[in-house]
Amino acid sequence: MPDHYAHSKEGKPPSEWQLIEEHLKNVAEMAREFADSFGAGDWGYLAGLWHDLGKYQLKFQDKILT
């Protein structure tokens, strides 16, 4: 399965870019911590996981790679 990227780093090769899976998990953990303060940690985690799912689309991946 090819890599899918969330973010590029200017002047750096794709091997140094952030993968979507890593990005989504990081954001999900941050969102859980925030949402825990009002009793919605699990919902926050899900929102974090889903917030950038569109970046898996080929259009986005083509754009980020060119």
N, CA, C, O and CB atoms as a CASP TS submission, in Angstrom:
PFRMAT TS
TARGET T0000
AUTHOR 0000-0000-0000
METHOD Language model
MODEL 1
PARENT N/A
ATOM      1  N   MET     1       0.852  -1.184   0.000  1.00  0.00           N
ATOM      2  CA  MET     1       0.000   0.000   0.000  1.00  0.00           C
ATOM      3  C   MET     1       0.897   1.246   0.000  1.00  0.00           C
ATOM      4  O   MET     1       1.827   1.335   0.801  1.00  0.00           O
ATOM      5  CB  MET     1      -0.969  -0.001   1.237  1.00  0.00           C
ATOM      6  N   PRO     2       0.629   2.191  -0.877  1.00  0.00           N
ATOM      7  CA  PRO     2       1.460   3.402  -0.918  1.00  0.00           C
ATOM      8  C   PRO     2       1.228   4.270   0.324  1.00  0.00           C
ATOM      9  O   PRO     2       0.188   4.198   0.979  1.00  0.00           O
ATOM     10  CB  PRO     2       1.159   4.216  -2.197  1.00  0.00           C
ATOM     11  N   ASP     3       2.229   5.084   0.617  1.00  0.00           N
ATOM     12  CA  ASP     3       2.088   6.020   1.740  1.00  0.00           C
ATOM     13  C   ASP     3       1.119   7.131   1.374  1.00  0.00           C
ATOM     14  O   ASP     3       1.028   7.544   0.218  1.00  0.00           O
ATOM     15  CB  ASP     3       3.459   6.615   2.140  1.00  0.00           C
ATOM     16  N   HIS     4       0.407   7.599   2.369  1.00  0.00           N
ATOM     17  CA  HIS     4      -0.484   8.750   2.207  1.00  0.00           C
ATOM     18  C   HIS     4      -0.013   9.810   3.196  1.00  0.00           C
ATOM     19  O   HIS     4       0.227   9.520   4.368  1.00  0.00           O
ATOM     20  CB  HIS     4      -2.008   8.361   2.446  1.00  0.00           C
ATOM     21  N   TYR     5       0.113  11.029   2.711  1.00  0.00           N
ATOM     22  CA  TYR     5       0.696  12.096   3.514  1.00  0.00           C
ATOM     23  C   TYR     5      -0.348  13.112   3.955  1.00  0.00           C
ATOM     24  O   TYR     5      -1.287  13.426   3.224  1.00  0.00           O
ATOM     25  CB  TYR     5       1.793  12.791   2.737  1.00  0.00           C
ATOM     26  N   ALA     6      -0.158  13.617   5.168  1.00  0.00           N
ATOM     27  CA  ALA     6      -1.025  14.666   5.699  1.00  0.00           C
ATOM     28  C   ALA     6      -0.413  16.033   5.439  1.00  0.00           C
ATOM     29  O   ALA     6      -1.112  16.990   5.109  1.00  0.00           O
ATOM     30  CB  ALA     6      -1.267  14.465   7.206  1.00  0.00           C
ATOM     31  N   HIS     7       0.902  16.110   5.593  1.00  0.00           N
ATOM     32  CA  HIS     7       1.610  17.391   5.462  1.00  0.00           C
ATOM     33  C   HIS     7       2.942  17.161   4.781  1.00  0.00           C
ATOM     34  O   HIS     7       3.582  16.128   4.974  1.00  0.00           O
ATOM     35  CB  HIS     7       1.818  18.063   6.845  1.00  0.00           C
ATOM     36  N   SER     8       3.351  18.126   3.989  1.00  0.00           N
ATOM     37  CA  SER     8       4.679  18.091   3.387  1.00  0.00           C
ATOM     38  C   SER     8       5.585  19.026   4.181  1.00  0.00           C
ATOM     39  O   SER     8       5.119  19.825   4.994  1.00  0.00           O
ATOM     40  CB  SER     8       4.632  18.499   1.874  1.00  0.00           C
ATOM     41  N   LYS     9       6.864  18.913   3.936  1.00  0.00           N
ATOM     42  CA  LYS     9       7.856  19.820   4.536  1.00  0.00           C
ATOM     43  C   LYS     9       8.658  20.401   3.387  1.00  0.00           C
ATOM     44  O   LYS     9       9.349  19.680   2.668  1.00  0.00           O
ATOM     45  CB  LYS     9       8.796  19.078   5.585  1.00  0.00           C
ATOM     46  N   GLU    10       8.559  21.698   3.224  1.00  0.00           N
ATOM     47  CA  GLU    10       9.228  22.365   2.107  1.00  0.00           C
ATOM     48  C   GLU    10      10.712  22.022   2.079  1.00  0.00           C
ATOM     49  O   GLU    10      11.412  22.122   3.087  1.00  0.00           O
ATOM     50  CB  GLU    10       9.040  23.884   2.198  1.00  0.00           C
ATOM     51  N   GLY    11      11.170  21.615   0.904  1.00  0.00           N
ATOM     52  CA  GLY    11      12.578  21.302   0.728  1.00  0.00           C
ATOM     53  C   GLY    11      12.988  19.937   1.246  1.00  0.00           C
ATOM     54  O   GLY    11      14.160  19.573   1.152  1.00  0.00           O
ATOM     55  N   LYS    12      12.052  19.173   1.790  1.00  0.00           N
ATOM     56  CA  LYS    12      12.360  17.847   2.337  1.00  0.00           C
ATOM     57  C   LYS    12      11.708  16.775   1.466  1.00  0.00           C
ATOM     58  O   LYS    12      10.652  17.014   0.879  1.00  0.00           O
ATOM     59  CB  LYS    12      11.873  17.725   3.815  1.00  0.00           C
ATOM     60  N   PRO    13      12.321  15.606   1.379  1.00  0.00           N
ATOM     61  CA  PRO    13      11.732  14.526   0.581  1.00  0.00           C
ATOM     62  C   PRO    13      10.513  13.925   1.282  1.00  0.00           C
ATOM     63  O   PRO    13      10.374  14.049   2.499  1.00  0.00           O
ATOM     64  CB  PRO    13      12.778  13.430   0.310  1.00  0.00           C
ATOM     65  N   PRO    14       9.628  13.272   0.520  1.00  0.00           N
ATOM     66  CA  PRO    14       8.440  12.656   1.122  1.00  0.00           C
ATOM     67  C   PRO    14       8.748  11.722   2.293  1.00  0.00           C
ATOM     68  O   PRO    14       7.915  11.559   3.185  1.00  0.00           O
ATOM     69  CB  PRO    14       7.692  11.893   0.075  1.00  0.00           C
ATOM     70  N   SER    15       9.911  11.119   2.301  1.00  0.00           N
ATOM     71  CA  SER    15      10.259  10.216   3.410  1.00  0.00           C
ATOM     72  C   SER    15      10.307  10.944   4.751  1.00  0.00           C
ATOM     73  O   SER    15      10.299  10.298   5.799  1.00  0.00           O
ATOM     74  CB  SER    15      11.605   9.551   3.142  1.00  0.00           C
ATOM     75  N   GLU    16      10.358  12.270   4.736  1.00  0.00           N
ATOM     76  CA  GLU    16      10.387  13.061   5.968  1.00  0.00           C
ATOM     77  C   GLU    16       9.061  13.766   6.256  1.00  0.00           C
ATOM     78  O   GLU    16       8.953  14.509   7.231  1.00  0.00           O
ATOM     79  CB  GLU    16      11.494  14.086   5.889  1.00  0.00           C
ATOM     80  N   TRP    17       8.056  13.537   5.413  1.00  0.00           N
ATOM     81  CA  TRP    17       6.750  14.162   5.602  1.00  0.00           C
ATOM     82  C   TRP    17       5.935  13.383   6.627  1.00  0.00           C
ATOM     83  O   TRP    17       6.252  12.240   6.956  1.00  0.00           O
ATOM     84  CB  TRP    17       5.990  14.247   4.266  1.00  0.00           C
ATOM     85  N   GLN    18       4.887  14.019   7.122  1.00  0.00           N
ATOM     86  CA  GLN    18       4.027  13.361   8.100  1.00  0.00           C
ATOM     87  C   GLN    18       2.959  12.519   7.404  1.00  0.00           C
ATOM     88  O   GLN    18       2.225  13.006   6.544  1.00  0.00           O
ATOM     89  CB  GLN    18       3.370  14.399   9.020  1.00  0.00           C
ATOM     90  N   LEU    19       2.890  11.255   7.791  1.00  0.00           N
ATOM     91  CA  LEU    19       1.868  10.361   7.254  1.00  0.00           C
ATOM     92  C   LEU    19       0.509  10.692   7.865  1.00  0.00           C
ATOM     93  O   LEU    19       0.426  11.152   9.004  1.00  0.00           O
ATOM     94  CB  LEU    19       2.238   8.884   7.523  1.00  0.00           C
ATOM     95  N   ILE    20      -0.552  10.454   7.100  1.00  0.00           N
ATOM     96  CA  ILE    20      -1.904  10.757   7.587  1.00  0.00           C
ATOM     97  C   ILE    20      -2.203   9.989   8.860  1.00  0.00           C
ATOM     98  O   ILE    20      -2.723  10.564   9.817  1.00  0.00           O
ATOM     99  CB  ILE    20      -2.953  10.427   6.518  1.00  0.00           C
ATOM    100  N   GLU    21      -1.885   8.694   8.892  1.00  0.00           N
ATOM    101  CA  GLU    21      -2.206   7.882  10.076  1.00  0.00           C
ATOM    102  C   GLU    21      -1.596   8.489  11.341  1.00  0.00           C
ATOM    103  O   GLU    21      -2.270   8.594  12.366  1.00  0.00           O
ATOM    104  CB  GLU    21      -1.700   6.436   9.889  1.00  0.00           C
ATOM    105  N   GLU    22      -0.345   8.882  11.274  1.00  0.00           N
ATOM    106  CA  GLU    22       0.326   9.496  12.428  1.00  0.00           C
ATOM    107  C   GLU    22      -0.364  10.806  12.810  1.00  0.00           C
ATOM    108  O   GLU    22      -0.629  11.061  13.985  1.00  0.00           O
ATOM    109  CB  GLU    22       1.825   9.749  12.117  1.00  0.00           C
ATOM    110  N   HIS    23      -0.647  11.625  11.809  1.00  0.00           N
ATOM    111  CA  HIS    23      -1.288  12.916  12.046  1.00  0.00           C
ATOM    112  C   HIS    23      -2.650  12.741  12.718  1.00  0.00           C
ATOM    113  O   HIS    23      -2.956  13.414  13.702  1.00  0.00           O
ATOM    114  CB  HIS    23      -1.445  13.680  10.726  1.00  0.00           C
ATOM    115  N   LEU    24      -3.466  11.827  12.174  1.00  0.00           N
ATOM    116  CA  LEU    24      -4.810  11.628  12.725  1.00  0.00           C
ATOM    117  C   LEU    24      -4.758  11.118  14.164  1.00  0.00           C
ATOM    118  O   LEU    24      -5.553  11.547  15.001  1.00  0.00           O
ATOM    119  CB  LEU    24      -5.597  10.647  11.855  1.00  0.00           C
ATOM    120  N   LYS    25      -3.841  10.217  14.455  1.00  0.00           N
ATOM    121  CA  LYS    25      -3.722   9.700  15.833  1.00  0.00           C
ATOM    122  C   LYS    25      -3.251  10.791  16.793  1.00  0.00           C
ATOM    123  O   LYS    25      -3.739  10.878  17.920  1.00  0.00           O
ATOM    124  CB  LYS    25      -2.743   8.504  15.879  1.00  0.00           C
ATOM    125  N   ASN    26      -2.307  11.623  16.355  1.00  0.00           N
ATOM    126  CA  ASN    26      -1.838  12.724  17.213  1.00  0.00           C
ATOM    127  C   ASN    26      -2.963  13.699  17.524  1.00  0.00           C
ATOM    128  O   ASN    26      -3.151  14.094  18.675  1.00  0.00           O
ATOM    129  CB  ASN    26      -0.675  13.470  16.542  1.00  0.00           C
ATOM    130  N   VAL    27      -3.714  14.086  16.492  1.00  0.00           N
ATOM    131  CA  VAL    27      -4.820  15.024  16.688  1.00  0.00           C
ATOM    132  C   VAL    27      -5.909  14.384  17.540  1.00  0.00           C
ATOM    133  O   VAL    27      -6.500  15.052  18.390  1.00  0.00           O
ATOM    134  CB  VAL    27      -5.399  15.477  15.332  1.00  0.00           C
ATOM    135  N   ALA    28      -6.182  13.099  17.325  1.00  0.00           N
ATOM    136  CA  ALA    28      -7.198  12.404  18.106  1.00  0.00           C
ATOM    137  C   ALA    28      -6.858  12.418  19.597  1.00  0.00           C
ATOM    138  O   ALA    28      -7.741  12.630  20.428  1.00  0.00           O
ATOM    139  CB  ALA    28      -7.348  10.965  17.614  1.00  0.00           C
ATOM    140  N   GLU    29      -5.606  12.197  19.937  1.00  0.00           N
ATOM    141  CA  GLU    29      -5.196  12.219  21.351  1.00  0.00           C
ATOM    142  C   GLU    29      -5.343  13.622  21.942  1.00  0.00           C
ATOM    143  O   GLU    29      -5.796  13.773  23.077  1.00  0.00           O
ATOM    144  CB  GLU    29      -3.736  11.736  21.496  1.00  0.00           C
ATOM    145  N   MET    30      -4.962  14.642  21.182  1.00  0.00           N
ATOM    146  CA  MET    30      -5.116  16.014  21.670  1.00  0.00           C
ATOM    147  C   MET    30      -6.590  16.365  21.854  1.00  0.00           C
ATOM    148  O   MET    30      -6.967  16.995  22.842  1.00  0.00           O
ATOM    149  CB  MET    30      -4.454  17.007  20.699  1.00  0.00           C
ATOM    150  N   ALA    31      -7.423  15.951  20.894  1.00  0.00           N
ATOM    151  CA  ALA    31      -8.855  16.234  20.980  1.00  0.00           C
ATOM    152  C   ALA    31      -9.480  15.499  22.168  1.00  0.00           C
ATOM    153  O   ALA    31     -10.354  16.043  22.842  1.00  0.00           O
ATOM    154  CB  ALA    31      -9.563  15.833  19.671  1.00  0.00           C
ATOM    155  N   ARG    32      -9.034  14.259  22.428  1.00  0.00           N
ATOM    156  CA  ARG    32      -9.539  13.514  23.586  1.00  0.00           C
ATOM    157  C   ARG    32      -9.220  14.261  24.885  1.00  0.00           C
ATOM    158  O   ARG    32     -10.086  14.410  25.747  1.00  0.00           O
ATOM    159  CB  ARG    32      -8.931  12.089  23.624  1.00  0.00           C
ATOM    160  N   GLU    33      -7.988  14.725  25.020  1.00  0.00           N
ATOM    161  CA  GLU    33      -7.591  15.453  26.230  1.00  0.00           C
ATOM    162  C   GLU    33      -8.457  16.692  26.428  1.00  0.00           C
ATOM    163  O   GLU    33      -8.903  16.971  27.541  1.00  0.00           O
ATOM    164  CB  GLU    33      -6.106  15.852  26.156  1.00  0.00           C
ATOM    165  N   PHE    34      -8.692  17.429  25.357  1.00  0.00           N
ATOM    166  CA  PHE    34      -9.529  18.624  25.449  1.00  0.00           C
ATOM    167  C   PHE    34     -10.956  18.250  25.822  1.00  0.00           C
ATOM    168  O   PHE    34     -11.536  18.845  26.730  1.00  0.00           O
ATOM    169  CB  PHE    34      -9.514  19.398  24.124  1.00  0.00           C
ATOM    170  N   ALA    35     -11.527  17.264  25.126  1.00  0.00           N
ATOM    171  CA  ALA    35     -12.930  16.890  25.332  1.00  0.00           C
ATOM    172  C   ALA    35     -13.153  16.175  26.658  1.00  0.00           C
ATOM    173  O   ALA    35     -14.274  16.158  27.167  1.00  0.00           O
ATOM    174  CB  ALA    35     -13.404  16.006  24.194  1.00  0.00           C
ATOM    175  N   ASP    36     -12.108  15.585  27.225  1.00  0.00           N
ATOM    176  CA  ASP    36     -12.240  14.953  28.550  1.00  0.00           C
ATOM    177  C   ASP    36     -12.697  15.962  29.598  1.00  0.00           C
ATOM    178  O   ASP    36     -13.381  15.603  30.556  1.00  0.00           O
ATOM    179  CB  ASP    36     -10.903  14.321  28.983  1.00  0.00           C
ATOM    180  N   SER    37     -12.321  17.217  29.415  1.00  0.00           N
ATOM    181  CA  SER    37     -12.664  18.241  30.408  1.00  0.00           C
ATOM    182  C   SER    37     -14.170  18.463  30.518  1.00  0.00           C
ATOM    183  O   SER    37     -14.641  19.011  31.515  1.00  0.00           O
ATOM    184  CB  SER    37     -11.982  19.553  30.059  1.00  0.00           C
ATOM    185  N   PHE    38     -14.932  18.045  29.506  1.00  0.00           N
ATOM    186  CA  PHE    38     -16.391  18.163  29.604  1.00  0.00           C
ATOM    187  C   PHE    38     -17.075  16.821  29.345  1.00  0.00           C
ATOM    188  O   PHE    38     -18.221  16.770  28.899  1.00  0.00           O
ATOM    189  CB  PHE    38     -16.910  19.215  28.613  1.00  0.00           C
ATOM    190  N   GLY    39     -16.347  15.730  29.632  1.00  0.00           N
ATOM    191  CA  GLY    39     -16.937  14.405  29.606  1.00  0.00           C
ATOM    192  C   GLY    39     -17.182  13.798  28.241  1.00  0.00           C
ATOM    193  O   GLY    39     -18.013  12.900  28.103  1.00  0.00           O
ATOM    194  N   ALA    40     -16.469  14.276  27.224  1.00  0.00           N
ATOM    195  CA  ALA    40     -16.697  13.765  25.876  1.00  0.00           C
ATOM    196  C   ALA    40     -15.400  13.306  25.220  1.00  0.00           C
ATOM    197  O   ALA    40     -15.207  13.492  24.018  1.00  0.00           O
ATOM    198  CB  ALA    40     -17.362  14.829  25.018  1.00  0.00           C
ATOM    199  N   GLY    41     -14.520  12.712  26.000  1.00  0.00           N
ATOM    200  CA  GLY    41     -13.218  12.307  25.485  1.00  0.00           C
ATOM    201  C   GLY    41     -13.278  11.368  24.295  1.00  0.00           C
ATOM    202  O   GLY    41     -12.533  11.538  23.330  1.00  0.00           O
ATOM    203  N   ASP    42     -14.162  10.374  24.356  1.00  0.00           N
ATOM    204  CA  ASP    42     -14.268   9.428  23.234  1.00  0.00           C
ATOM    205  C   ASP    42     -14.752  10.115  21.960  1.00  0.00           C
ATOM    206  O   ASP    42     -14.272   9.814  20.867  1.00  0.00           O
ATOM    207  CB  ASP    42     -15.218   8.281  23.596  1.00  0.00           C
ATOM    208  N   TRP    43     -15.696  11.031  22.102  1.00  0.00           N
ATOM    209  CA  TRP    43     -16.180  11.778  20.941  1.00  0.00           C
ATOM    210  C   TRP    43     -15.076  12.670  20.377  1.00  0.00           C
ATOM    211  O   TRP    43     -14.934  12.807  19.162  1.00  0.00           O
ATOM    212  CB  TRP    43     -17.410  12.627  21.318  1.00  0.00           C
ATOM    213  N   GLY    44     -14.310  13.263  21.260  1.00  0.00           N
ATOM    214  CA  GLY    44     -13.188  14.081  20.811  1.00  0.00           C
ATOM    215  C   GLY    44     -12.177  13.256  20.038  1.00  0.00           C
ATOM    216  O   GLY    44     -11.650  13.698  19.017  1.00  0.00           O
ATOM    217  N   TYR    45     -11.910  12.058  20.529  1.00  0.00           N
ATOM    218  CA  TYR    45     -10.969  11.171  19.848  1.00  0.00           C
ATOM    219  C   TYR    45     -11.476  10.847  18.442  1.00  0.00           C
ATOM    220  O   TYR    45     -10.720  10.927  17.474  1.00  0.00           O
ATOM    221  CB  TYR    45     -10.758   9.870  20.660  1.00  0.00           C
ATOM    222  N   LEU    46     -12.748  10.482  18.330  1.00  0.00           N
ATOM    223  CA  LEU    46     -13.318  10.175  17.013  1.00  0.00           C
ATOM    224  C   LEU    46     -13.255  11.372  16.075  1.00  0.00           C
ATOM    225  O   LEU    46     -12.919  11.230  14.899  1.00  0.00           O
ATOM    226  CB  LEU    46     -14.761   9.713  17.158  1.00  0.00           C
ATOM    227  N   ALA    47     -13.577  12.544  16.594  1.00  0.00           N
ATOM    228  CA  ALA    47     -13.522  13.750  15.762  1.00  0.00           C
ATOM    229  C   ALA    47     -12.091  13.982  15.265  1.00  0.00           C
ATOM    230  O   ALA    47     -11.880  14.356  14.111  1.00  0.00           O
ATOM    231  CB  ALA    47     -14.028  14.989  16.557  1.00  0.00           C
ATOM    232  N   GLY    48     -11.123  13.758  16.137  1.00  0.00           N
ATOM    233  CA  GLY    48      -9.726  13.911  15.736  1.00  0.00           C
ATOM    234  C   GLY    48      -9.318  12.924  14.662  1.00  0.00           C
ATOM    235  O   GLY    48      -8.588  13.273  13.734  1.00  0.00           O
ATOM    236  N   LEU    49      -9.792  11.684  14.788  1.00  0.00           N
ATOM    237  CA  LEU    49      -9.468  10.675  13.781  1.00  0.00           C
ATOM    238  C   LEU    49     -10.070  11.014  12.423  1.00  0.00           C
ATOM    239  O   LEU    49      -9.462  10.741  11.388  1.00  0.00           O
ATOM    240  CB  LEU    49      -9.956   9.310  14.234  1.00  0.00           C
ATOM    241  N   TRP    50     -11.240  11.596  12.423  1.00  0.00           N
ATOM    242  CA  TRP    50     -11.970  11.828  11.181  1.00  0.00           C
ATOM    243  C   TRP    50     -11.697  13.179  10.538  1.00  0.00           C
ATOM    244  O   TRP    50     -12.089  13.394   9.391  1.00  0.00           O
ATOM    245  CB  TRP    50     -13.423  11.701  11.436  1.00  0.00           C
ATOM    246  N   HIS    51     -11.035  14.098  11.240  1.00  0.00           N
ATOM    247  CA  HIS    51     -10.994  15.483  10.772  1.00  0.00           C
ATOM    248  C   HIS    51     -10.297  15.682   9.418  1.00  0.00           C
ATOM    249  O   HIS    51     -10.606  16.653   8.726  1.00  0.00           O
ATOM    250  CB  HIS    51     -10.308  16.319  11.796  1.00  0.00           C
ATOM    251  N   ASP    52      -9.394  14.823   9.024  1.00  0.00           N
ATOM    252  CA  ASP    52      -8.673  14.988   7.756  1.00  0.00           C
ATOM    253  C   ASP    52      -8.779  13.758   6.857  1.00  0.00           C
ATOM    254  O   ASP    52      -7.888  13.523   6.041  1.00  0.00           O
ATOM    255  CB  ASP    52      -7.211  15.290   8.029  1.00  0.00           C
ATOM    256  N   LEU    53      -9.829  12.982   6.983  1.00  0.00           N
ATOM    257  CA  LEU    53      -9.952  11.769   6.170  1.00  0.00           C
ATOM    258  C   LEU    53      -9.922  12.069   4.674  1.00  0.00           C
ATOM    259  O   LEU    53      -9.485  11.234   3.882  1.00  0.00           O
ATOM    260  CB  LEU    53     -11.238  11.039   6.518  1.00  0.00           C
ATOM    261  N   GLY    54     -10.376  13.241   4.289  1.00  0.00           N
ATOM    262  CA  GLY    54     -10.374  13.613   2.876  1.00  0.00           C
ATOM    263  C   GLY    54      -8.987  13.649   2.261  1.00  0.00           C
ATOM    264  O   GLY    54      -8.846  13.603   1.039  1.00  0.00           O
ATOM    265  N   LYS    55      -7.962  13.732   3.098  1.00  0.00           N
ATOM    266  CA  LYS    55      -6.594  13.759   2.575  1.00  0.00           C
ATOM    267  C   LYS    55      -6.162  12.416   1.989  1.00  0.00           C
ATOM    268  O   LYS    55      -5.117  12.326   1.345  1.00  0.00           O
ATOM    269  CB  LYS    55      -5.633  14.164   3.671  1.00  0.00           C
ATOM    270  N   TYR    56      -6.962  11.377   2.210  1.00  0.00           N
ATOM    271  CA  TYR    56      -6.675  10.087   1.568  1.00  0.00           C
ATOM    272  C   TYR    56      -7.055  10.097   0.087  1.00  0.00           C
ATOM    273  O   TYR    56      -6.637   9.210  -0.658  1.00  0.00           O
ATOM    274  CB  TYR    56      -7.424   8.958   2.289  1.00  0.00           C
ATOM    275  N   GLN    57      -7.834  11.076  -0.348  1.00  0.00           N
ATOM    276  CA  GLN    57      -8.258  11.140  -1.744  1.00  0.00           C
ATOM    277  C   GLN    57      -7.063  11.340  -2.672  1.00  0.00           C
ATOM    278  O   GLN    57      -6.109  12.046  -2.347  1.00  0.00           O
ATOM    279  CB  GLN    57      -9.273  12.270  -1.941  1.00  0.00           C
ATOM    280  N   LEU    58      -7.146  10.701  -3.828  1.00  0.00           N
ATOM    281  CA  LEU    58      -6.045  10.805  -4.792  1.00  0.00           C
ATOM    282  C   LEU    58      -5.780  12.242  -5.218  1.00  0.00           C
ATOM    283  O   LEU    58      -4.629  12.614  -5.447  1.00  0.00           O
ATOM    284  CB  LEU    58      -6.345   9.963  -6.015  1.00  0.00           C
ATOM    285  N   LYS    59      -6.833  13.059  -5.329  1.00  0.00           N
ATOM    286  CA  LYS    59      -6.636  14.463  -5.717  1.00  0.00           C
ATOM    287  C   LYS    59      -5.716  15.184  -4.736  1.00  0.00           C
ATOM    288  O   LYS    59      -4.817  15.918  -5.146  1.00  0.00           O
ATOM    289  CB  LYS    59      -7.986  15.192  -5.798  1.00  0.00           C
ATOM    290  N   PHE    60      -5.942  14.974  -3.450  1.00  0.00           N
ATOM    291  CA  PHE    60      -5.106  15.636  -2.454  1.00  0.00           C
ATOM    292  C   PHE    60      -3.680  15.081  -2.520  1.00  0.00           C
ATOM    293  O   PHE    60      -2.715  15.845  -2.506  1.00  0.00           O
ATOM    294  CB  PHE    60      -5.699  15.451  -1.033  1.00  0.00           C
ATOM    295  N   GLN    61      -3.549  13.763  -2.592  1.00  0.00           N
ATOM    296  CA  GLN    61      -2.221  13.170  -2.631  1.00  0.00           C
ATOM    297  C   GLN    61      -1.457  13.615  -3.871  1.00  0.00           C
ATOM    298  O   GLN    61      -0.258  13.881  -3.790  1.00  0.00           O
ATOM    299  CB  GLN    61      -2.319  11.650  -2.590  1.00  0.00           C
ATOM    300  N   ASP    62      -2.120  13.699  -5.005  1.00  0.00           N
ATOM    301  CA  ASP    62      -1.463  14.204  -6.219  1.00  0.00           C
ATOM    302  C   ASP    62      -0.999  15.647  -6.024  1.00  0.00           C
ATOM    303  O   ASP    62       0.102  16.015  -6.434  1.00  0.00           O
ATOM    304  CB  ASP    62      -2.418  14.114  -7.429  1.00  0.00           C
ATOM    305  N   LYS    63      -1.848  16.457  -5.395  1.00  0.00           N
ATOM    306  CA  LYS    63      -1.504  17.869  -5.172  1.00  0.00           C
ATOM    307  C   LYS    63      -0.288  18.005  -4.253  1.00  0.00           C
ATOM    308  O   LYS    63       0.621  18.785  -4.532  1.00  0.00           O
ATOM    309  CB  LYS    63      -2.704  18.624  -4.570  1.00  0.00           C
ATOM    310  N   ILE    64      -0.277  17.257  -3.177  1.00  0.00           N
ATOM    311  CA  ILE    64       0.797  17.396  -2.202  1.00  0.00           C
ATOM    312  C   ILE    64       2.129  16.862  -2.764  1.00  0.00           C
ATOM    313  O   ILE    64       3.204  17.314  -2.369  1.00  0.00           O
ATOM    314  CB  ILE    64       0.430  16.655  -0.902  1.00  0.00           C
ATOM    315  N   LEU    65       2.039  15.907  -3.678  1.00  0.00           N
ATOM    316  CA  LEU    65       3.247  15.298  -4.240  1.00  0.00           C
ATOM    317  C   LEU    65       3.815  16.069  -5.429  1.00  0.00           C
ATOM    318  O   LEU    65       4.930  15.793  -5.872  1.00  0.00           O
ATOM    319  CB  LEU    65       2.951  13.884  -4.661  1.00  0.00           C
ATOM    320  N   THR    66       3.050  17.037  -5.950  1.00  0.00           N
ATOM    321  CA  THR    66       3.568  17.783  -7.098  1.00  0.00           C
ATOM    322  C   THR    66       3.893  19.204  -6.743  1.00  0.00           C
ATOM    323  O   THR    66       4.339  19.967  -7.600  1.00  0.00           O
ATOM    324  CB  THR    66       2.581  17.762  -8.228  1.00  0.00           C
TER
END
